[in-house]
C-alpha cells in the first residue's frame, strides 16, 4: 500500500497525459449518471459534486431496482475490478434503456467492460498484492474529471507528510475511538473515501456526514475524549465553521485543507493525505496488514456479497 501511495506522484500526471489523448465524446453533465460501490461510489459522488449537481450519483443496486432512472441517460459505471456482480447486471439491464454505458475500470477484459458500450481504462503501476485502494481511487477521480471537462492542464500531486499544519489536533490523540469525516461538495466525497480507508485499514468505526447534518442527532453520539472528527475544508465554508465550533467546545476536531485553486488537484492532494493518514495510524498501532485482509472469514463473506 505504501508503495502504491508513493507511485501516485509520477503515475497520476502520466495517466492524465494519456487521458488528454483520448477522444471522448463531449456529453452534457446533466446527461450523466455515475455509479459504483465502495471507493468507486465515493468517486461517483465526487463526479456529481464536481459537476455542481448537474450529473447524478447513485448506488448501483438502487439503479438496478429503479431502472427507469437511467432512461435516456449516459450511464458511467466505475469498478476497478470490473467484476462486481451488481455493476455487471446493471450494465446488462441498461441495454436499450440508457443512451450509452461506459465502464471506468482497470480491467478492460472484465465482465463489466464486455457488457458496456465503451471502456475507459485506469492505468497505473500496481504491486500485484491485494490491499486497500489508493491509486485506483485517484485515477478514477481523473477519469471522472475528464468526462466532465474538468481535467486540469497540469496535475500536481505533492506527498503531504503527517504533522503538517492542516491537521490541527495532535496526532497522538487521533485513533483512540471512532472517526467522523465531514465536508461539503467534493469534500463530502473525500470524506466518504477517508472513512472507507479507516474501515479497511484500521478496522475501526468511521463514517462520513455532511457538516450540516453533524450538528443534529450525530453530535450526541460523539465521545469528546475519544472520537476524532476530521473536517475537510475548501476555506471559509461550513466544514471550517463546524471545526471552529467543535474545537472551541473541546471536541477532538481537526481541519484538513490544502490551498489550491484547481478543485481536482486539491482533491487529489486531500485523497493522498487521507491515505497517508490511515497508513500512519496503522503503523503507529503496529498493524502490518489491512484489517479487511486479516479477517479471512469476513473477507470470504465480503467476496460472496460483492462478486
C-alpha positions in Angstrom: 0.0 0.0 0.0 2.8 2.4 0.9 4.4 1.8 -2.5 1.2 2.4 -4.4 0.7 5.6 -2.5 4.1 6.8 -3.4 3.6 5.8 -7.1 0.9 8.5 -7.4 3.4 11.3 -7.6 4.5 10.0 -11.0 1.6 7.9 -12.2 -1.2 10.4 -11.8 0.4 13.1 -14.1 1.3 10.3 -16.6 -2.3 9.0 -16.6 -3.7 12.5 -17.0 -1.5 12.9 -20.1 -2.9 9.7 -21.5 -6.4 10.8 -20.8 -5.9 14.1 -22.7 -5.2 12.0 -25.8 -8.5 10.1 -25.5 -11.2 11.2 -27.9 -14.2 11.0 -25.6 -17.5 12.5 -27.0 -18.4 15.6 -25.1 -21.6 15.0 -23.2 -23.7 17.3 -21.2 -23.1 16.8 -17.5 -26.9 16.6 -17.0 -27.0 13.5 -19.2 -24.5 11.6 -17.0 -25.3 9.2 -14.1 -22.3 7.9 -12.2 -22.4 4.7 -10.1 -20.1 2.4 -8.2 -19.5 0.6 -4.9 -17.1 1.3 -2.1 -14.3 3.6 -3.2 -16.0 3.8 -6.6 -19.2 5.1 -5.0 -17.1 7.9 -3.4 -15.7 8.6 -6.9 -19.2 8.7 -8.3 -20.3 11.2 -5.6 -17.1 13.2 -6.5 -18.3 13.4 -10.1 -21.7 14.6 -9.0 -20.3 17.3 -6.9 -17.6 18.3 -9.4 -20.5 18.9 -11.9 -22.1 21.1 -9.2 -25.1 18.7 -9.2 -25.8 18.6 -12.9 -24.7 14.9 -13.0 -26.1 12.4 -10.6 -24.5 9.7 -8.5 -26.4 6.6 -7.3 -25.8 3.2 -5.7 -25.8 0.6 -8.5 -28.4 -1.7 -6.8 -30.8 1.2 -6.4 -30.5 2.0 -10.1 -31.0 -1.7 -10.9 -34.2 -1.8 -8.9 -35.4 1.5 -10.4 -34.0 1.2 -13.9 -36.3 4.0 -15.3 -33.9 6.5 -13.7 -31.3 5.8 -16.4 -33.7 6.2 -19.4 -32.1 8.5 -22.0 -29.1 9.0 -19.8 -25.4 8.1 -20.3 -24.5 5.6 -17.5 -21.0 5.6 -16.2 -20.1 2.5 -14.1 -17.0 2.8 -12.0 -15.4 -0.5 -10.9 -11.7 -1.1 -10.6 -12.0 -4.9 -10.9 -14.9 -4.8 -13.3 -16.3 -8.0 -11.6 -18.8 -6.6 -9.1 -22.0 -8.6 -9.9 -24.5 -5.8 -9.4 -22.5 -3.5 -11.7 -22.4 -6.2 -14.4 -26.1 -6.9 -14.1 -26.8 -3.2 -14.2 -24.8 -2.8 -17.4 -26.6 -5.7 -18.9 -30.1 -4.5 -18.0 -29.3 -0.9 -19.1 -29.1 -2.0 -22.8 -31.9 -0.3 -24.7 -32.8 1.9 -21.8 -29.7 4.1 -21.3 -28.3 6.1 -24.2 -24.9 4.6 -23.6 -22.9 2.7 -21.0 -19.3 3.4 -20.1 -17.1 1.3 -17.8 -14.3 3.0 -15.9 -12.1 0.1 -14.8 -8.6 -1.1 -14.5 -9.5 -4.4 -16.3 -10.5 -3.8 -20.0 -11.2 -7.6 -20.3 -13.6 -7.7 -17.3 -17.2 -8.8 -17.4 -18.3 -5.2 -16.9 -16.2 -4.0 -19.8 -17.7 -6.6 -22.1 -21.2 -5.5 -21.2 -20.6 -1.8 -21.7 -20.5 0.2 -24.9 -17.2 1.8 -24.1 -14.4 1.4 -21.6 -12.1 4.0 -20.1 -9.2 2.0 -18.6 -7.5 3.1 -15.4 -3.7 2.8 -15.9 -1.2 2.8 -13.0 1.5 0.7 -11.5 0.5 -1.9 -9.0 2.4 -4.1 -6.7 0.1 -7.0 -7.6 -0.8 -7.5 -3.9 -4.3 -7.1 -2.7 -4.5 -4.0 -0.5 -6.8 -1.0 0.3 -7.5 1.1 -2.8 -5.3 4.1 -3.3 -4.1 5.0 -6.8 -7.2 3.1 -8.2 -9.3 5.8 -6.5 -7.3 8.8 -7.6 -7.1 7.7 -11.2 -10.9 7.2 -11.0 -11.2 10.9 -10.0 -9.1 11.9 -13.0 -11.3 9.8 -15.3 -14.5 11.4 -14.0 -12.9 14.9 -14.3 -12.2 14.1 -18.0 -15.8 13.2 -18.7 -16.9 16.4 -17.1 -14.4 18.6 -19.0 -12.6 19.5 -15.8 -9.3 17.7 -16.2 -6.5 20.1 -15.1 -3.9 21.2 -17.6 -1.2 20.2 -15.1 -1.8 17.5 -12.5 0.2 18.2 -9.3 0.4 15.6 -6.6 2.6 16.5 -3.6 3.5 14.0 -1.0 2.0 15.6 2.1 3.6 14.3 5.3 2.0 13.8 8.7 2.3 16.6 11.2 1.6 19.4 8.7 -0.4 22.4 9.9 -3.5 21.1 8.1 -4.0 18.6 10.9 -4.6 20.8 13.9 -5.1 18.2 16.5 -2.1 16.4 17.9 -1.8 13.1 16.1 -1.2 11.3 19.4 -4.9 11.9 20.2 -6.3 10.5 16.9 -7.3 6.9 16.7 -8.4 6.2 20.2 -12.0 5.9 19.3 -14.3 6.2 16.3 -13.8 8.6 13.4 -16.2 11.1 11.8 -15.2 12.7 8.5 -17.2 15.7 7.2 -17.1 18.0 4.2 -19.3 19.7 1.6 -19.3 19.3 -2.2 -16.4 17.3 -3.5 -15.1 17.2 0.1 -18.0 15.1 1.1 -16.9 12.5 -1.5 -13.4 12.7 0.0 -15.0 12.2 3.5 -16.6 9.0 2.2 -13.3 7.9 1.0 -11.5 8.8 4.2 -14.0 6.8 6.3 -13.6 3.8 4.0 -9.8 3.8 4.5 -10.2 3.8 8.3 -12.7 0.9 8.0 -10.5 -1.2 5.7 -7.0 -0.4 7.1 -7.5 0.0 10.8 -10.8 -1.9 11.2 -12.1 1.0 13.2 -15.5 2.6 13.1 -15.6 5.6 10.8 -18.4 7.4 8.9 -18.9 10.4 6.7 -21.5 13.1 7.2 -22.3 16.5 5.7 -21.4 19.4 8.1 -25.0 20.5 8.2 -26.1 17.0 9.4 -23.4 16.6 12.0 -25.0 19.2 14.3 -28.2 17.2 14.6 -28.5 13.7 16.0 -25.0 12.6 15.2 -23.4 15.2 17.5 -25.0 13.5 20.6 -23.2 10.2 19.8 -19.7 11.6 19.7 -17.4 10.9 22.6 -15.5 14.2 23.2 -12.4 12.5 24.6 -12.1 9.6 22.1 -13.8 10.3 18.8 -11.7 12.0 16.1 -13.6 14.5 13.8 -11.8 15.4 10.6 -13.3 18.4 8.8 -12.3 18.6 5.1 -12.5 22.2 4.1 -12.0 24.4 1.0 -11.6 27.5 3.1 -14.3 29.6 4.5 -17.1 27.0 4.4 -19.4 25.1 6.6 -16.7 22.5 7.4 -14.4 25.2 8.7 -17.2 26.7 10.7 -18.1 23.3 12.1 -14.5 22.7 13.1 -14.1 26.0 14.9 -17.3 25.4 16.9 -16.3 21.8 17.8 -12.7 22.8 18.7 -13.9 25.6 20.9 -16.1 23.2 22.8 -13.1 20.8 23.3 -14.0 18.1 20.8 -11.1 16.3 19.1 -11.7 18.2 15.8 -9.0 18.6 13.1 -9.1 20.6 9.9 -7.7 19.3 6.6 -7.4 22.0 3.9 -4.9 22.5 1.1 -4.6 25.8 -0.7 -5.1 25.1 -4.4 -7.4 26.9 -6.7 -7.9 23.9 -9.0 -10.5 21.7 -7.4 -9.3 18.4 -9.0 -5.7 18.9 -7.9 -6.8 19.9 -4.4 -8.9 16.8 -4.2 -6.0 14.6 -5.3 -3.8 16.1 -2.6 -6.5 15.5 0.1 -7.1 11.9 -1.1 -3.4 11.2 -0.9 -3.2 12.8 2.5 -6.1 10.7 3.8 -4.3 7.6 2.5 -1.1 8.6 4.3 -3.0 9.4 7.5 -4.6 5.9 7.6 -1.2 4.3 6.9 0.5 6.4 9.6 -2.1 5.4 12.2 -1.8 1.7 11.1 2.0 1.8 11.6 1.6 3.5 15.0 -0.7 0.7 16.1 1.7 -1.9 14.8 -0.7 -3.1 12.1 1.2 -4.8 9.3 -1.8 -5.9 7.2 -5.0 -4.1 6.3 -7.8 -5.1 8.7 -10.0 -6.4 5.9 -7.3 -8.9 4.9 -6.6 -10.2 8.4 -10.2 -11.4 9.0 -10.4 -14.2 6.5 -13.9 -15.2 7.3 -15.3 -11.7 6.8 -13.3 -11.3 3.6 -14.9 -14.5 2.2 -18.3 -13.2 3.2 -17.5 -9.8 1.6 -16.5 -11.6 -1.6 -19.7 -13.5 -1.7 -21.7 -10.3 -1.2 -19.8 -8.4 -3.9 -18.9 -11.0 -6.5 
